[in-house]
Amino acid sequence: MSSESHALDLDTIAAVATPAGRGGVSIIRVSGPEAWPIAERLTQKTLLPRKPVLCGFRGADDAVIDEGLTLMFRGPASFTGEDIAEFHGHGGVIITNVLLEACLTFGARLARPGEFSERAFLNNKLDLAQAEGLADLIDAPTEQAARQASASLRGAFSAAVNTLTTQLIELRVFVEAAIDFPEEEVDFLSEGNVVSSLKAAHNKLSEVLHQAKQGAVMSRGAQIVMTGAPNAGKSSLVNQLAQDAVAIVTDIPGTTRDVIRQSIEVEGVAIQLSDTAGIRDATNAIEQEGINRAHAEIEHADIVIEVIDDHTSGAPIDTPIPHHSVIRVLNKIDLTSRPPGIVSEQAGVSEHDSTQLRTTVAISATTGHGIEALKQSILQNLGLGDCASATPFSARERHVTCLKQAALALEHAIARFEAHHAGELLAEDLRVVHAHLGAITGAFSSDDLLGEIFSSFCIGK
């Protein structure tokens, strides 16, 4: 912990904990060593822990600002681990700001975004993965994502990481013992259970990594871009998936000029669809700008859906799609005899995508035939398959990166140990794996990383 973090612990912070605007109730939260004196000055009452009191809130001039409930918590038995005061007043921008200003006048300072959660972490009330689970719960895009974020807040993800860490610590202790007693090193490290234990740890790590990838997709949602030639039916497909006429559909090529976005949900997964301009040789500068924006959207997509007109035997667009996950949709099968559903999964045929596995799905955006098969293909391409609802916890891309780095380091450790049987090398490799895992829960985290994480939280949390 940096000296700056130690200094912050001495301050008393205050913030509005409820959304801005009109409402039935607004809540102001105060945390720190001066929380109790501030509360008793504001209410002019003697307050007890966990005993809500109806009282008036008085400003520096002793005039009543508002009337409401005051609720107190003594540290360390509180969210932040510090003394906390909560003032539940009437909702409204002006009255809430006046009450907050009174708290600041009596000795608090305005909290930074995420500072309450940061203090909970620094005071060992939450680990870093739990704190991020709290932020994901607030921002959850779907009900299923909220359930998984709640599980992370309760410690499900941390428990999985801690199980891995325990396995790793046992291995490190074993290896360090072999180094400390060199006359026994050959006997200790030549035993087959060292390699088998390393591989068992790697298998468990791979399992948690797979779950974290799923959790990350559930937490942030997915970006899907529709592309293809003009009049292939991209806008009609967006409307079918959204079950709403969000995109203009006409027979005139080039109708869609700008990117049209629509949020949908597929089996608990939040998805943002982007309908883009048909890709062709533009007839004017406006259409060309739309095509440029389409290419920009493709670069940031999780999945690109290339829509092809099956009725006119349309071919894939000539412009290569430099993307790892593409679903080709044969649309307008209501005008052909092609049955709906998965047509094939085959490697790309162009020099640009010869290593890509691409799914082709036959659908009718007009009748809805084949849409369910397309949804399942989307889930498969996102790595969720049929088990999106079974993902046990939420995660973030940061967590996935840490787990990937840990897995690579562990693979490196296994390869070096099998080649050299050197205890010193294995000990160092396991230390690196341990550091990557520790960065997830905050056991090994820089102040810069903590600042970046908590600054993304809302104020008052």
C-alpha positions in Angstrom: 0.0 0.0 0.0 1.3 3.4 -0.9 1.8 6.3 1.5 -1.0 8.1 -0.3 -3.4 5.2 0.5 -2.4 5.4 4.2 -3.1 9.2 4.2 -6.6 8.6 2.6 -7.5 6.3 5.5 -7.4 9.2 7.9 -10.0 11.2 6.0 -13.8 11.1 6.5 -15.6 10.9 3.2 -19.2 11.6 2.2 -21.2 11.1 -1.0 -24.8 10.7 -2.2 -25.4 6.9 -2.5 -28.6 7.1 -4.5 -29.1 8.1 -8.2 -29.3 11.8 -9.0 -32.8 13.3 -9.6 -36.2 13.2 -8.0 -37.2 10.2 -5.9 -39.0 9.0 -2.8 -35.8 8.8 -0.7 -32.2 9.9 -1.1 -29.3 8.5 1.0 -26.1 10.2 1.9 -23.3 8.0 3.2 -20.4 9.1 5.4 -17.4 6.9 6.3 -14.3 7.5 8.5 -13.2 8.5 12.0 -15.4 11.6 12.0 -18.6 9.9 10.9 -20.1 9.7 14.4 -19.3 13.3 15.4 -20.7 14.6 12.1 -23.9 12.5 12.5 -24.5 13.7 16.1 -23.8 17.3 15.1 -26.2 17.0 12.1 -29.0 15.3 14.2 -28.2 16.8 17.6 -28.9 13.4 19.1 -26.9 10.7 20.8 -26.9 7.8 18.3 -26.5 4.0 18.8 -25.1 1.5 16.3 -27.7 -0.2 14.0 -30.6 1.7 15.6 -32.4 3.8 13.1 -33.6 7.1 14.5 -36.2 9.5 13.0 -34.8 13.0 13.4 -34.3 16.4 11.9 -31.1 17.2 10.0 -29.7 20.6 11.0 -27.1 22.7 9.2 -24.4 25.0 10.6 -27.0 27.6 11.5 -29.1 25.0 13.3 -31.9 25.4 10.9 -33.7 22.2 9.9 -32.6 21.1 6.4 -34.8 18.0 6.2 -36.2 15.2 8.3 -35.5 11.5 7.9 -33.8 8.4 9.3 -30.2 8.2 10.6 -28.5 4.8 10.7 -25.1 4.2 12.2 -22.5 1.4 11.9 -19.4 0.9 14.1 -16.3 -0.2 12.4 -15.0 -2.8 11.7 -18.6 -4.3 11.5 -19.5 -2.1 8.5 -19.2 -2.2 4.7 -15.9 -0.1 4.7 -14.6 -1.4 8.0 -14.8 2.1 9.4 -17.5 4.0 11.3 -20.4 4.8 8.8 -23.4 7.1 9.0 -26.3 7.0 6.6 -28.8 9.8 6.3 -32.1 8.8 4.6 -33.9 11.9 3.5 -36.5 13.0 1.0 -35.5 12.6 -2.6 -34.7 15.7 -4.6 -31.6 17.3 -6.1 -31.6 20.5 -4.1 -32.4 19.1 -0.6 -29.9 16.3 -1.1 -27.1 18.6 -2.1 -27.8 20.9 0.9 -27.6 17.9 3.2 -24.4 16.7 1.6 -22.9 20.2 1.9 -23.7 20.2 5.6 -21.7 16.9 6.0 -18.8 18.5 4.2 -19.0 21.6 6.4 -18.9 19.5 9.5 -15.6 17.8 8.5 -16.0 15.3 5.7 -14.7 15.6 2.2 -16.4 14.5 -1.0 -15.6 10.9 -1.9 -13.9 9.9 -5.1 -15.7 7.4 -7.4 -15.4 4.0 -5.8 -13.7 5.2 -2.7 -16.1 3.4 -0.3 -15.5 0.1 -2.0 -11.7 0.9 -2.1 -11.8 1.3 1.7 -13.6 -1.9 2.1 -10.8 -3.6 0.1 -8.0 -1.8 1.9 -9.6 -2.8 5.3 -10.0 -6.5 4.2 -13.7 -6.4 4.1 -13.7 -7.4 0.4 -11.0 -8.7 -1.9 -10.5 -7.1 -5.3 -12.6 -9.7 -7.2 -15.5 -9.2 -4.8 -15.3 -5.4 -5.1 -15.4 -5.7 -8.9 -18.3 -8.1 -8.5 -20.1 -5.3 -6.7 -19.6 -2.9 -9.5 -20.7 -5.5 -12.1 -23.8 -6.1 -10.0 -24.7 -2.4 -10.2 -24.1 -2.3 -14.0 -25.5 -5.8 -14.8 -27.1 -5.7 -18.3 -29.4 -8.7 -17.7 -31.0 -10.6 -14.8 -28.7 -13.6 -15.3 -25.6 -11.3 -15.3 -26.9 -9.8 -12.1 -27.1 -13.3 -10.5 -23.6 -14.1 -11.5 -22.2 -10.7 -10.3 -24.0 -11.3 -7.0 -22.2 -14.7 -6.8 -18.8 -13.0 -7.3 -19.7 -10.4 -4.6 -20.4 -13.3 -2.2 -17.0 -14.7 -3.1 -17.7 -17.5 -5.6 -15.0 -16.3 -8.1 -12.5 -15.6 -5.2 -13.1 -19.1 -3.8 -12.2 -20.6 -7.2 -9.0 -18.6 -7.4 -8.1 -19.3 -3.8 -8.5 -23.0 -4.4 -6.0 -22.7 -7.2 -3.7 -20.6 -5.0 -3.8 -23.2 -2.2 -2.8 -25.9 -4.7 0.1 -23.7 -5.8 1.2 -22.9 -2.3 1.4 -26.6 -1.5 3.5 -27.1 -4.6 5.8 -24.2 -3.7 6.3 -25.5 -0.2 7.2 -28.9 -1.5 9.7 -27.5 -4.0 11.2 -25.0 -1.5 11.7 -27.9 0.9 13.7 -29.8 -1.8 15.9 -26.7 -2.3 16.4 -26.3 1.4 17.5 -29.9 1.8 19.7 -30.5 -1.3 20.7 -34.0 -0.2 17.1 -35.0 -0.6 16.4 -33.0 -3.8 16.7 -35.9 -6.1 14.4 -38.0 -4.1 11.8 -35.2 -3.7 11.7 -33.9 -7.2 12.2 -37.1 -9.1 8.9 -38.5 -7.8 6.2 -38.6 -10.5 3.7 -36.9 -8.3 5.4 -33.5 -8.8 4.6 -33.5 -12.5 1.1 -35.0 -11.9 0.4 -32.3 -9.3 1.6 -29.6 -11.7 -0.7 -30.9 -14.5 -3.6 -31.3 -12.1 -3.2 -27.6 -11.1 -3.1 -26.7 -14.8 -6.3 -28.6 -15.5 -8.1 -26.8 -12.7 -6.7 -23.5 -13.9 -8.0 -24.2 -17.4 -11.4 -24.9 -16.0 -11.5 -21.6 -14.1 -10.3 -19.7 -17.1 -13.1 -21.2 -19.2 -15.6 -20.1 -16.6 -14.1 -16.7 -16.4 -14.3 -16.2 -20.1 -18.0 -17.0 -20.0 -18.5 -14.7 -16.9 -16.7 -11.8 -18.7 -19.1 -12.1 -21.7 -22.1 -12.2 -19.4 -20.9 -9.2 -17.5 -20.1 -6.8 -20.4 -22.4 -8.2 -23.1 -21.4 -8.8 -26.7 -21.0 -6.6 -29.7 -22.5 -8.1 -32.9 -22.2 -6.3 -36.3 -24.4 -7.0 -39.3 -22.6 -6.6 -42.6 -23.2 -7.7 -46.2 -24.3 -6.4 -49.6 -27.1 -3.9 -49.9 -30.6 -5.4 -49.8 -29.4 -8.7 -48.3 -31.7 -8.2 -45.4 -29.5 -6.9 -42.6 -32.1 -4.4 -41.3 -34.9 -7.0 -41.5 -32.7 -9.4 -39.4 -32.1 -6.7 -36.8 -35.8 -6.1 -36.6 -36.5 -9.8 -36.3 -34.0 -10.3 -33.5 -35.1 -7.2 -31.7 -38.8 -8.1 -32.3 -39.3 -4.4 -33.1 -39.1 -2.2 -36.2 -35.9 -0.4 -35.2 -34.3 -0.3 -38.6 -35.8 1.1 -41.8 -36.5 -1.6 -44.4 -36.9 -0.7 -48.1 -36.1 -2.2 -51.5 -33.8 0.7 -52.3 -30.1 -0.2 -52.1 -28.1 1.9 -49.6 -31.1 2.8 -47.3 -29.0 2.3 -44.2 -26.3 5.1 -44.2 -25.3 5.3 -40.5 -24.8 2.6 -37.8 -28.1 1.7 -36.1 -27.7 0.0 -32.7 -30.2 -2.1 -30.8 -29.8 -4.0 -27.5 -31.3 -7.4 -27.2 -31.1 -10.4 -24.9 -30.4 -14.0 -25.9 -30.8 -16.5 -23.1 -29.6 -14.1 -20.5 -26.8 -12.6 -22.6 -26.9 -8.9 -23.4 -26.1 -8.2 -27.0 -25.8 -5.0 -28.9 -26.6 -5.4 -32.5 -25.2 -2.9 -35.0 -26.8 -2.6 -38.4 -24.4 -1.1 -40.9 -24.4 0.2 -44.4 -24.3 -2.3 -47.2 -20.8 -2.8 -48.4 -20.4 -2.1 -52.1 -18.8 0.5 -54.4 -20.4 3.7 -53.0 -22.5 5.9 -55.3 -21.9 9.1 -53.3 -19.9 10.5 -50.4 -22.7 10.0 -47.8 -22.9 6.3 -48.6 -19.1 6.0 -48.6 -19.0 7.4 -45.1 -21.6 4.8 -44.0 -19.4 2.1 -45.4 -16.4 3.5 -43.6 -18.3 3.4 -40.4 -19.3 -0.2 -41.1 -15.7 -1.2 -41.3 -14.9 0.6 -38.1 -17.7 -1.3 -36.3 -16.4 -4.6 -37.5 -13.0 -4.0 -35.9 -14.5 -3.9 -32.4 -17.1 -6.6 -32.8 -17.2 -9.9 -30.9 -19.0 -11.5 -33.8 -19.7 -10.4 -37.4 -22.8 -11.7 -39.0 -22.5 -11.5 -42.8 -25.9 -11.6 -44.4 -26.2 -13.1 -47.9 -29.3 -13.0 -50.1 -30.1 -16.7 -50.7 -32.8 -15.9 -53.2 -30.5 -14.1 -55.6 -27.7 -16.7 -55.0 -25.7 -13.8 -53.4 -22.1 -14.5 -52.8 -20.1 -13.3 -49.7 -18.9 -9.8 -50.0 -15.6 -9.3 -51.9 -14.2 -7.2 -49.1 -12.4 -9.5 -46.7 -13.7 -9.5 -43.1 -10.6 -9.6 -40.9 -12.3 -11.1 -37.9 -11.9 -14.3 -35.9 -15.6 -15.0 -35.5 -18.0 -14.7 -38.5 -21.4 -16.2 -38.9 -22.7 -16.3 -42.5 -26.4 -16.0 -42.7 -28.3 -17.2 -45.9 -31.4 -15.0 -45.7 -34.7 -15.0 -47.6 -35.1 -18.8 -47.6 -38.9 -18.2 -47.7 -38.2 -17.5 -51.4 -36.1 -20.6 -51.9 -36.5 -24.3 -51.0 -33.6 -24.3 -48.6 -34.5 -25.7 -45.1 -33.8 -23.5 -42.1 -31.0 -24.1 -39.6 -27.3 -24.8 -39.6 -26.0 -25.4 -43.1 -22.3 -26.0 -42.5 -19.2 -25.2 -40.5 -16.2 -24.9 -42.7 -12.9 -23.0 -42.9 -12.9 -19.8 -44.8 -12.0 -20.1 -48.5 -10.2 -16.8 -49.1 -6.5 -16.1 -48.4 -7.7 -13.7 -45.8 -9.6 -16.2 -43.6 -8.2 -19.6 -44.5 -7.7 -20.5 -40.9 -11.2 -19.4 -39.7 -14.0 -21.7 -38.9 -17.2 -20.1 -40.1 -20.8 -21.2 -39.4 -23.4 -20.8 -42.0 -27.1 -20.6 -40.9 -30.1 -20.5 -43.2 -32.9 -18.2 -42.1 -35.8 -16.0 -43.1 -35.8 -12.6 -41.5 -39.4 -12.2 -42.7 -40.9 -15.4 -41.3 -38.5 -16.0 -38.4 -37.6 -19.5 -39.6 -34.0 -20.4 -38.5 -33.7 -17.6 -36.0 -33.4 -19.9 -33.0 -30.6 -21.8 -34.8 -28.9 -18.4 -35.4 -29.2 -17.5 -31.7 -27.7 -20.8 -30.6 -24.9 -20.3 -33.1 -24.3 -16.8 -31.6 -24.0 -18.4 -28.1 -21.6 -21.0 -29.4 -19.4 -18.4 -31.0 -19.3 -16.5 -27.8 -18.1 -19.6 -26.0 -21.3 -20.0 -24.0 -23.0 -22.8 -25.8 -26.0 -24.1 -23.9 -24.6 -23.3 -20.5 -24.8 -19.5 -20.3 -27.1 -19.8 -17.3 -24.7 -22.2 -15.6 -21.7 -19.8 -15.5 -21.0 -19.7 -11.8 -19.7 -16.1 -11.4 -19.1 -12.9 -13.2 -15.6 -11.9 -14.3 -13.8 -9.1 -16.2 -11.4 -9.1 -19.1 -8.7 -8.2 -16.5 -9.4 -11.5 -14.7 -9.3 -13.5 -18.0 -5.9 -11.9 -18.9 -4.5 -12.8 -15.4 -5.7 -16.4 -15.7 -4.3 -16.7 -19.3 -0.9 -15.4 -18.1 -1.0 -17.8 -15.1 -1.8 -20.7 -17.4 1.0 -19.9 -19.8 3.5 -19.5 -16.9 2.4 -22.9 -15.5 2.8 -24.5 -18.9 6.3 -23.0 -19.1 7.0 -24.4 -15.6 5.9 -27.9 -16.5 8.0 -27.9 -19.7 11.1 -26.6 -18.0 10.8 -29.0 -15.1 10.3 -32.0 -17.4 13.4 -31.0 -19.3 15.7 -30.1 -16.4 14.2 -31.3 -13.1 15.7 -28.2 -11.5 14.1 -27.2 -8.3 15.3 -23.6 -8.4 13.8 -23.0 -11.8 10.5 -24.6 -10.8 10.4 -22.4 -7.7 10.8 -19.2 -9.7 8.2 -20.3 -12.3 5.7 -21.1 -9.6 6.3 -17.7 -8.0 5.3 -16.1 -11.3 2.1 -18.1 -11.5 1.3 -17.2 -7.9 1.8 -13.5 -8.7 -0.6 -13.6 -11.7 -3.3 -15.3 -9.6 -2.8 -12.9 -6.7 -3.4 -9.9 -9.0 -7.0 -11.2 -9.4 -8.0 -10.9 -5.7 -5.6 -8.1 -5.0 -3.0 -10.0 -3.0 -0.4 -8.6 -5.5 -1.7 -5.4 -7.0 -0.1 -2.0 -7.7 -1.6 1.3 -6.6 -1.9 2.2 -10.2 -4.1 -0.8 -10.9 -6.3 -0.1 -7.8 -6.7 3.5 -8.9 -7.8 2.4 -12.4 -10.3 -0.2 -11.1 -12.0 1.9 -8.4 -12.1 5.1 -10.5 -14.6 3.2 -12.8 -17.1 2.8 -9.9 -19.9 5.2 -9.3 -19.6 7.9 -6.7 -21.1 6.7 -3.3 -20.0 3.1 -3.9 
